[in-house]
């Protein structure tokens, strides 16, 4: 589902959009940028993958591929958040992004089928979002489809560390 054409379109559209924001002196938070990149990935998948549709309705999944639901979770970090509708069972695409000084994007993209119980519930009484993070992804590594970027696991003393690396093209992936 994440093909070279999807990545090329996502990369070009991301750079074009953020260059426009810069040209117009529009400031966007990382959360707003993540929402924009998520929408651009929806568009790229819908235009480049046969059978893919992006409904663009909150109560619907981000993508329907031959009717099957696919959700996209986007972050500039290494923890993905889920709201009410996103906790449905189905395939999830996890994207982390980084922009260089010229707005050239690099991405970490992975996918996994999740059930509602796979999400970590919020520990706060005032914050409803559930999370799926790099530790959970590493725990489930045999069930994860890696499309771009890499996860690095290393020890710092007695502590295990996990770092997510972004890549620039499909196939930039190592574990």
DASUL-V132808 format. One record per pair of residues at least 6 apart in sequence whose C-alpha atoms are under 8 Angstrom apart, sorted by the first residue. I is the first residue (numbers start at 1). J is the second residue. D is the distance in Angstrom with one decimal. If there is no record, write none. Layout:
I/J/D  I/J/D
This chain:
1/45/7.4  1/49/6.8  2/45/7.4  2/147/6.6  3/170/7.1  4/169/7.3  4/170/5.7  5/48/6.6  6/41/7.6  6/44/5.3  6/45/5.9  6/48/6.1  6/49/7.9  7/44/7.9  7/169/6.9  7/170/6.9  8/169/7.8  9/44/5.9  10/37/7.8  10/40/6.1  10/41/5.8  10/44/6.0  11/104/7.4  11/105/6.1  11/106/7.7  13/40/6.9  14/37/6.5  14/40/7.1  14/103/7.9  14/104/7.9  14/105/6.9  15/103/5.3  15/104/5.6  15/105/6.7  18/103/6.3  19/103/6.6  21/27/7.1  21/28/8.0  30/75/8.0  30/76/6.6  31/75/7.4  31/76/7.9  34/74/5.5  34/75/5.6  34/76/6.8  34/97/7.9  35/74/7.1  37/74/7.4  38/72/6.5  38/73/7.1  38/74/5.9  42/54/6.0  42/62/6.6  42/63/6.6  42/72/7.8  43/54/6.9  45/52/6.6  45/53/7.9  46/52/4.9  46/53/5.0  46/54/5.8  46/63/7.5  51/64/7.8  51/65/5.3  51/66/5.0  52/63/6.4  52/64/5.6  52/65/4.3  52/66/6.4  53/63/5.5  53/64/5.2  53/65/6.5  54/61/8.0  54/62/5.8  54/63/4.6  54/64/6.5  55/61/7.3  55/62/6.6  55/63/6.7  55/64/7.6  56/62/6.7  58/85/7.4  59/85/6.2  60/85/7.7  61/69/5.5  61/70/5.9  61/71/5.6  61/85/7.8  61/86/7.4  62/69/7.5  62/70/6.1  62/71/5.1  62/72/6.3  63/69/6.1  63/70/5.0  63/71/6.4  64/70/5.9  68/90/7.8  69/90/6.0  69/91/6.7  70/90/6.2  70/91/5.0  70/92/5.6  70/93/7.3  71/86/6.7  71/90/7.5  71/91/6.4  71/92/4.7  71/93/6.2  72/92/5.8  72/93/4.8  72/94/6.2  72/95/7.5  73/80/6.0  73/81/7.1  73/82/7.6  73/92/7.1  73/93/6.1  73/94/5.0  73/95/6.1  74/80/6.5  74/94/6.1  74/95/4.7  74/96/5.8  74/97/7.8  75/95/6.4  75/96/4.9  75/97/6.6  76/96/5.2  76/97/5.1  76/98/6.5  77/96/6.2  77/97/7.6  78/96/6.8  78/133/6.1  78/134/5.9  78/164/6.9  79/131/6.6  79/132/6.0  79/133/4.2  79/134/6.4  80/94/7.2  80/131/5.6  80/132/5.3  80/133/6.0  81/129/6.1  81/130/5.7  81/131/4.6  81/132/6.6  82/129/5.5  82/130/5.2  82/131/6.0  83/128/7.3  83/129/5.3  83/130/6.8  84/129/7.8  87/115/7.7  87/116/5.3  87/119/7.6  88/115/7.0  88/116/5.9  89/113/7.5  89/114/5.7  89/115/4.4  89/116/5.6  90/113/5.3  90/114/5.6  90/115/6.6  91/111/6.9  91/112/5.6  91/113/4.1  91/114/6.1  92/111/5.4  92/112/5.4  92/113/6.0  92/114/6.8  93/109/6.9  93/110/5.8  93/111/4.3  93/112/6.7  94/108/7.8  94/109/5.6  94/110/5.2  94/111/5.8  95/107/6.7  95/108/5.5  95/109/4.5  95/110/6.7  96/107/5.7  96/108/5.0  96/109/6.6  96/166/7.3  97/105/6.8  97/106/5.8  97/107/4.6  97/108/6.4  97/166/6.8  98/105/5.6  98/106/5.3  98/107/6.5  98/166/7.1  99/105/4.4  99/106/6.4  105/168/7.1  106/166/5.4  106/167/5.0  106/168/4.7  106/169/7.9  107/148/6.6  107/149/6.4  107/165/8.0  107/166/4.5  107/167/5.3  107/168/6.5  108/147/7.6  108/148/5.2  108/149/4.4  108/150/6.8  108/164/7.3  108/165/6.5  108/166/4.5  108/167/6.3  109/146/6.4  109/147/5.3  109/148/5.0  109/149/6.5  110/144/6.7  110/145/5.4  110/146/4.3  110/147/5.4  110/148/7.0  111/144/5.7  111/145/5.0  111/146/6.5  111/147/7.8  112/143/6.5  112/144/5.0  112/145/6.2  113/143/7.9  118/132/7.7  119/130/5.9  119/131/5.6  119/132/5.6  120/130/5.4  120/131/5.1  120/132/6.2  121/128/7.9  121/129/7.1  121/130/4.6  121/131/6.7  122/128/6.0  122/129/5.8  122/130/5.2  122/131/7.3  134/162/7.1  134/164/7.7  135/162/7.3  137/144/7.3  146/173/7.2  147/170/6.4  147/171/6.8  147/173/7.0  148/166/7.1  148/167/6.0  148/168/7.9  148/169/6.9  148/170/5.4  148/171/5.9  148/172/5.3  148/173/5.1  149/164/7.5  149/165/5.4  149/166/4.4  149/167/4.5  149/168/7.9  149/171/7.9  149/172/5.3  149/173/4.5  149/174/7.0  150/164/5.9  150/165/5.1  150/166/6.6  150/167/7.7  150/172/7.5  150/173/4.9  150/174/4.9  150/175/5.6  151/162/6.7  151/163/5.7  151/164/4.6  151/165/6.1  151/174/7.0  151/175/5.3  152/162/5.6  152/163/5.0  152/164/6.4  152/165/7.5  152/175/6.1  153/160/7.0  153/161/5.7  153/162/4.6  153/163/6.6  154/160/5.9  154/161/5.3  154/162/6.6  155/161/5.7  167/173/7.3
